Amino acid sequence: MKALGTVLIAATLLSASPAVALEPLSQEKYVNDRLIAARIADRIRRNCPTIDARILYAYGEARKLKRYAEQKGYSAKEIDAFLDSKTEKQRIYAVAEDYLKRKGVRADNPNSFCVLGKQEIAAKNLIGSFLVAKK
């Protein structure tokens, strides 16, 4: 199964319309917030054995994000450059890792991912919307 973040990024930002005086995608808050949330959710579901990803929901959100980028006017070339940028991926991952660390998650403690995942699900926030407790 592909990483939720990778799926969200790749599935959402392809084939956008030409951009007109737009800020770089790396500075577009709406897009970045969602990519960071998807990365955080992906890290939680990969490290917590009792939480899984809501894959179909993520695909639906990916389609919405694609429409958003298209409506903003980003070109396929700009989107591809953003998606292919190792620097941008590292930046998004770093922000996600910082969030996890600030929330008390430790790589050597899978339960810390579970605790945060349950909190995010209960908060019904963007990160939590990508997650579901396994039954």
C-alpha positions as CSV (number, residue, x, y, z in Angstrom):
1,M,0.0,0.0,0.0
2,K,1.4,3.4,-0.9
3,A,1.9,6.0,1.7
4,L,-1.2,8.0,2.3
5,G,0.7,11.2,1.9
6,T,2.2,10.1,-1.4
7,V,-1.1,9.0,-2.7
8,L,-2.7,12.3,-1.6
9,I,0.0,14.4,-3.2
10,A,0.3,12.5,-6.5
11,A,-3.5,12.0,-7.0
12,T,-4.4,15.6,-6.3
13,L,-2.1,18.0,-8.0
14,L,-1.9,16.6,-11.5
15,S,-3.2,18.4,-14.6
16,A,-3.9,21.9,-13.3
17,S,-4.7,24.9,-15.4
18,P,-2.1,27.6,-16.3
19,A,-1.2,29.9,-13.4
20,V,-1.5,33.6,-13.4
21,A,0.7,35.5,-10.9
22,L,0.3,32.8,-8.3
23,E,2.5,32.3,-5.2
24,P,4.7,29.2,-5.4
25,L,2.9,26.1,-4.4
26,S,5.4,25.8,-1.5
27,Q,3.8,28.9,-0.1
28,E,0.2,28.1,-0.8
29,K,-1.2,27.5,2.7
30,Y,-4.3,25.5,1.9
31,V,-2.3,23.0,-0.2
32,N,0.6,22.7,2.2
33,D,-1.7,22.3,5.3
34,R,-3.4,19.4,3.6
35,L,-0.2,17.7,2.5
36,I,1.3,18.1,5.9
37,A,-1.9,16.7,7.6
38,A,-1.8,13.7,5.2
39,R,1.9,13.1,6.0
40,I,1.1,13.2,9.8
41,A,-1.8,10.8,9.3
42,D,0.4,8.5,7.2
43,R,3.0,8.4,9.9
44,I,0.4,7.6,12.6
45,R,-1.2,4.8,10.6
46,R,2.1,3.3,9.7
47,N,3.3,3.2,13.3
48,C,0.2,2.5,15.3
49,P,-1.1,-1.1,14.9
50,T,-4.7,-0.1,16.0
51,I,-5.2,2.8,13.5
52,D,-5.7,2.6,9.8
53,A,-6.1,5.1,6.9
54,R,-9.4,6.1,5.4
55,I,-8.1,5.5,1.9
56,L,-11.4,6.2,0.0
57,Y,-11.9,9.3,1.9
58,A,-8.3,10.4,1.2
59,Y,-8.9,9.9,-2.5
60,G,-12.0,12.0,-2.4
61,E,-10.1,14.7,-0.6
62,A,-7.3,14.4,-3.1
63,R,-9.8,15.1,-5.9
64,K,-11.0,18.2,-4.0
65,L,-7.5,19.4,-3.6
66,K,-6.8,18.9,-7.3
67,R,-9.9,20.9,-8.2
68,Y,-8.7,23.6,-5.8
69,A,-5.3,23.8,-7.5
70,E,-6.9,23.9,-10.9
71,Q,-9.3,26.7,-9.9
72,K,-6.3,28.6,-8.5
73,G,-4.7,28.3,-11.9
74,Y,-1.5,26.2,-11.2
75,S,-0.1,24.6,-14.3
76,A,0.8,21.0,-14.7
77,K,4.4,22.0,-15.0
78,E,4.4,23.9,-11.7
79,I,2.6,21.1,-10.0
80,D,5.0,18.5,-11.3
81,A,8.0,20.6,-10.3
82,F,6.5,20.9,-6.8
83,L,5.8,17.1,-6.5
84,D,9.2,16.2,-7.9
85,S,11.1,18.5,-5.6
86,K,13.1,16.6,-3.0
87,T,13.5,19.9,-1.1
88,E,9.7,20.4,-0.9
89,K,9.1,16.8,0.2
90,Q,11.8,17.2,2.9
91,R,10.2,20.4,4.0
92,I,6.7,18.9,4.3
93,Y,8.1,15.8,6.1
94,A,10.1,18.1,8.5
95,V,7.0,20.1,9.4
96,A,5.1,16.9,10.0
97,E,7.9,15.4,12.2
98,D,8.0,18.6,14.2
99,Y,4.3,18.4,14.8
100,L,4.6,14.8,15.9
101,K,7.5,15.6,18.3
102,R,5.6,18.6,19.8
103,K,2.7,16.3,20.4
104,G,4.9,13.8,22.3
105,V,5.3,11.1,19.7
106,R,8.5,9.1,19.9
107,A,9.7,6.8,17.1
108,D,10.7,4.1,19.6
109,N,7.2,4.1,21.2
110,P,4.4,2.9,18.8
111,N,1.8,3.6,21.5
112,S,2.7,7.3,21.3
113,F,1.5,7.3,17.7
114,C,-1.7,5.6,18.8
115,V,-2.4,8.1,21.6
116,L,-2.0,11.0,19.2
117,G,-4.0,9.2,16.5
118,K,-6.9,8.7,18.9
119,Q,-6.7,12.4,19.9
120,E,-6.8,13.5,16.3
121,I,-9.7,11.3,15.5
122,A,-11.6,12.5,18.5
123,A,-10.9,16.1,17.7
124,K,-12.5,15.5,14.2
125,N,-9.8,17.7,12.7
126,L,-8.1,17.4,9.3
127,I,-5.5,14.9,10.4
128,G,-8.1,12.8,12.2
129,S,-10.3,12.8,9.1
130,F,-7.7,10.6,7.3
131,L,-7.7,8.1,10.2
132,V,-9.9,5.4,11.6
133,A,-9.5,3.1,14.6
134,K,-9.3,-0.6,13.5
135,K,-12.1,-2.8,14.8
